[in-house]
């Protein structure tokens, strides 16, 4: 189970965009690949998140064929490392660390370590 999921609101804690908040569009899990191009296992040191409206870079895109519709200088969202963002708790509206607990039904759920409330 992951600490940050698609649709969560996160706050950036390091880098150029410190303090900015946004919604997670995509979580990119990194895998180690063997020489036969097959997945060996996850590499948690390379996990990244794509946050809407955060970490925007400019890309120079030239026209190649009729299929490419965006050309010229375009703005593109670049992924951040997952350790550079913290989840914003919906209850206390703070950037918090996330833990895991079993709820009453015996299911594993994420909880806020500040206010002890379940996030999910």
Secondary structure, 3 states (H helix, E strand, C coil): CCCCCCCCEEEECCCCCCCCEEEEEEEECCEEECCCCCEEEECHHHCEEEECCCCEEEEEECCCCCCCCCCEEEEEECCEEHHHEEEECCCCCCEECEEEEECCCCCEEEEECCCCCECC
